[in-house]
Amino acid sequence: MRGIDAGSLDSFDLAILDILQQDNSTSQRIIGERVHLSAAAVNRRIQRMRDAGVIVGNYSTLDPAKMGRPITVIVEVRIESERLDLLDAAKRSFQADPDVQQCYYVTGDADFVLIVTVPSMREYDALTRRLFFENHNVKKFRTLVVMERLKAGLAIPLHNA
């Protein structure tokens, strides 16, 4: 059932997605009331969008500082060789590390951009050793320490979808 994209989503689907992006714990009954559909119809639409990969997960956003991880770091990583096996190994190591919240394979001066949360700079130093210094395919990395988190989220604007 993979053929769903933004063009095949109707106004009901978009309204449902908008509500779920704001609060994924909203009951299907409440969603149905807001979009003028039955809870069963909402359930079918949500399941269809999950099956098609439009909805890829349901997450609660936590405050890293309140969870003992007050330091957020953005890391730009350049690799030495783009040989596929080495590139795939780097991707796997970044994806597997629990301190890496987000990882993007990008174009430009860096090959990867990582968003990392750690409890201390000592922990960040340990992360740099295991992910960068011990990986002989990492050419260099640049650290940007976040001074203040102004916005965090993964919601996609749906008004133009």
C-alpha positions as CSV (number, residue, x, y, z in Angstrom):
1,M,0.0,0.0,0.0
2,R,3.0,2.3,-0.5
3,G,1.5,4.7,-3.2
4,I,0.4,7.5,-0.9
5,D,2.1,10.9,-1.2
6,A,1.1,14.5,-0.4
7,G,-0.9,14.7,-3.6
8,S,-3.1,11.8,-2.7
9,L,-3.9,12.9,0.8
10,D,-7.3,14.7,1.0
11,S,-8.3,17.5,3.4
12,F,-9.4,14.9,6.0
13,D,-6.0,13.2,6.0
14,L,-4.2,16.5,6.2
15,A,-6.4,17.7,9.1
16,I,-5.8,14.4,10.9
17,L,-2.0,14.6,10.4
18,D,-2.0,18.2,11.6
19,I,-3.7,17.2,14.9
20,L,-1.4,14.2,15.4
21,Q,1.7,16.4,14.8
22,Q,0.5,18.8,17.6
23,D,-0.4,16.0,20.0
24,N,-0.1,12.3,19.0
25,S,-2.0,11.3,22.2
26,T,-5.3,12.9,20.9
27,S,-8.0,10.2,20.9
28,Q,-9.5,9.2,17.6
29,R,-12.9,10.2,18.9
30,I,-11.6,13.8,19.5
31,I,-9.9,13.8,16.1
32,G,-13.1,12.7,14.5
33,E,-15.1,15.5,16.2
34,R,-12.6,18.1,15.0
35,V,-12.5,16.9,11.4
36,H,-16.1,15.7,11.2
37,L,-15.5,12.0,10.7
38,S,-16.4,9.0,12.8
39,A,-13.7,7.5,15.1
40,A,-13.7,4.4,12.9
41,A,-13.1,6.4,9.8
42,V,-10.2,8.3,11.5
43,N,-8.8,4.9,12.6
44,R,-8.9,3.5,9.1
45,R,-7.2,6.6,7.7
46,I,-4.5,6.6,10.3
47,Q,-3.8,2.9,9.7
48,R,-3.7,3.5,5.9
49,M,-1.2,6.3,6.4
50,R,0.9,4.2,8.7
51,D,0.9,1.3,6.3
52,A,2.0,3.6,3.5
53,G,4.8,5.1,5.5
54,V,3.3,8.6,5.7
55,I,3.2,8.2,9.5
56,V,6.6,6.8,10.5
57,G,6.3,6.9,14.3
58,N,4.7,8.4,17.4
59,Y,7.0,10.2,19.7
60,S,6.9,12.2,22.9
61,T,9.3,15.2,22.9
62,L,11.3,15.4,26.1
63,D,13.3,18.3,27.5
64,P,16.9,17.1,27.4
65,A,18.0,19.3,30.3
66,K,15.2,17.9,32.5
67,M,16.4,14.4,31.6
68,G,19.9,15.0,32.7
69,R,21.3,15.8,29.2
70,P,21.7,19.6,29.3
71,I,24.3,19.9,26.5
72,T,23.1,19.8,22.9
73,V,25.8,19.7,20.3
74,I,25.6,20.0,16.5
75,V,28.4,18.1,14.8
76,E,29.5,18.4,11.2
77,V,31.5,15.4,10.1
78,R,33.7,15.0,7.0
79,I,34.7,11.6,5.9
80,E,37.9,10.5,4.2
81,S,36.5,8.1,1.6
82,E,33.1,7.7,0.1
83,R,33.6,4.1,-0.7
84,L,30.2,2.5,-0.1
85,D,31.2,0.0,2.6
86,L,33.0,2.7,4.6
87,L,30.2,5.2,4.1
88,D,27.6,2.6,5.2
89,A,29.7,1.7,8.2
90,A,29.8,5.4,9.2
91,K,26.0,5.6,8.8
92,R,25.5,2.5,10.9
93,S,27.7,3.8,13.7
94,F,26.0,7.2,13.9
95,Q,22.5,5.6,13.8
96,A,23.4,3.1,16.5
97,D,24.8,5.5,19.0
98,P,22.2,6.4,21.6
99,D,23.6,9.9,22.2
100,V,22.9,10.8,18.5
101,Q,19.3,12.1,18.4
102,Q,19.4,13.0,14.7
103,C,21.7,12.2,11.8
104,Y,21.6,13.7,8.3
105,Y,23.7,12.7,5.3
106,V,24.2,16.0,3.6
107,T,25.8,17.8,0.7
108,G,28.2,20.7,1.0
109,D,31.3,21.1,3.2
110,A,30.2,18.3,5.6
111,D,29.1,14.8,4.8
112,F,27.0,14.3,7.9
113,V,25.3,16.6,10.5
114,L,24.6,15.0,13.9
115,I,22.4,16.4,16.7
116,V,23.8,15.0,20.0
117,T,22.7,15.4,23.6
118,V,25.0,14.6,26.4
119,P,25.1,15.1,30.2
120,S,28.5,16.6,30.3
121,M,31.5,17.7,28.1
122,R,33.3,14.6,29.5
123,E,30.6,12.5,27.9
124,Y,30.9,14.4,24.7
125,D,34.7,13.8,24.7
126,A,34.0,10.1,25.1
127,L,31.5,10.2,22.1
128,T,34.1,12.0,19.9
129,R,36.6,9.3,20.7
130,R,34.3,6.4,19.9
131,L,32.5,7.9,16.8
132,F,35.2,10.1,15.3
133,F,38.8,9.4,16.5
134,E,38.4,5.6,16.4
135,N,36.8,5.7,13.0
136,H,39.7,6.0,10.5
137,N,37.3,7.1,7.8
138,V,36.4,10.4,9.7
139,K,38.6,13.1,8.2
140,K,37.5,15.8,10.6
141,F,34.6,17.1,12.6
142,R,33.4,20.5,13.8
143,T,31.5,21.0,17.0
144,L,28.8,23.6,17.6
145,V,27.6,23.8,21.2
146,V,24.0,24.9,21.5
147,M,23.7,27.9,23.9
148,E,19.9,28.0,23.9
149,R,17.3,25.8,22.4
150,L,14.8,28.1,20.7
151,K,12.7,25.6,18.8
152,A,12.7,21.8,18.5
153,G,10.3,19.7,16.6
154,L,9.6,17.5,13.6
155,A,6.3,18.9,12.5
156,I,5.9,19.4,8.8
157,P,3.7,22.4,7.6
158,L,0.7,20.9,5.9
159,H,-1.2,23.9,4.7
160,N,0.5,23.7,1.3
161,A,0.6,19.9,0.9
